Amino acid sequence: MFHHHNVFLRPVLVFFSFSFLWMYSQQDPQITHNMFNKYMYNPAVAGAYPQFHATLLHRNQWVGIDGAPTTSNLNAYAYVGQVQGGVGINVINDRAGMASIRTVTASYAYQLMVGQNSRLGMGLSFGFMQYGYDGTWVTPDNTSDQYLPDANASKSVPDLGLGFYLTNPNYYIGLSATHIVPMEVDFDGVAIYNQARHYYFLAGYDYDITEDFSLRLNMFTKTDGVSLQTDYNINTFYRDDYWAGISYRYEDALCFLLGIEIAEGFTFAYAFDMVTSKLSTQANGSHEVFLRYAFDIEFMNSNNTRYSNIRYL
């Protein structure tokens, strides 16, 4: 009888342990399409380009592990001439095990021309983060665990972000921070989660091989002041309509990316992360799907054709 309970409880304990670790150590979600979805982490990207942008991203991380993280992001932004900058909205739903974090922020980015060829965005985002505990843990004698939040418990705290983004026909550089004022999330003393401020640095360089082919090098670094993670990426584009690339995330994963512009302004991309860390014996990799819709809008300095190419998006 004991053996039967042990077999039954083992996957549940793995699931629970993952949830517990998540509650106390979860960082901002990691995505592989960071070079195409820079606004997710940097509000200064809003209005940096002459298109209205709407993006949907979904990621299943570490497939094969119970309670492994899933991340969804929906965002949209555009340049608005009346406010001399970009406005946008960013919605993130991050889930692992029984716990979830939902973030909704709005942002404004002042866009300033720097010399003849560059634009500097300075952005601020403000919104709320809702921490939720969606499941329930029942002990073997069918009683609830008093050391965990009640089922469907949730707490909301304000969230503030800041970013700078410099773009040029040949390169981009971005620096941003999330959770500038870290908040303590207290589930009535049963569980306490302390936010960590995160810093992001991103940079990229475009090199045209021929009229049709180009190489785009990207780097994406995030840190919470304790650990640091960096993606090194190279994508090869054909006429801005098709691309294939590879990213290396130090001591974590080797990533493969494919993308295509399905129709005018509508882009689909897919990424697979092959786990290289110790989790490789348990996880079957990570899958990420990216959809974007962009269309041209009236833009400052619209006579300047150097902003007609959407390659930096």
Secondary structure, DSSP 4 states (H G I P E B T S, - for coil): -HHHHHHHHHHHHHHHHHHHHHHHH--SPP-S-TTT-GGGT-GGGTTSSSEEEEEEEEEE-STTSTT--EEEEEEEEEEEGGGTEEEEEEEEEEEETTEEEEEEEEEEEEEEEETTTEEEEEEEEEEEEEEEE-S--B-TTS-B-TTSPPTTEEEEEEEEEEEEEEE-SSEEEEEEEE-SS--EEEETTTEEEE---EEEEEEEEEEESSSSEEEEEEEEEEE-SS-EEEEEEEEEEETTTEEEEEEEETTTEEEEEEEEEEETTEEEEEEEEEE-SGGGGT---EEEEEEEEEEE---TTTT-GGGS--TT-
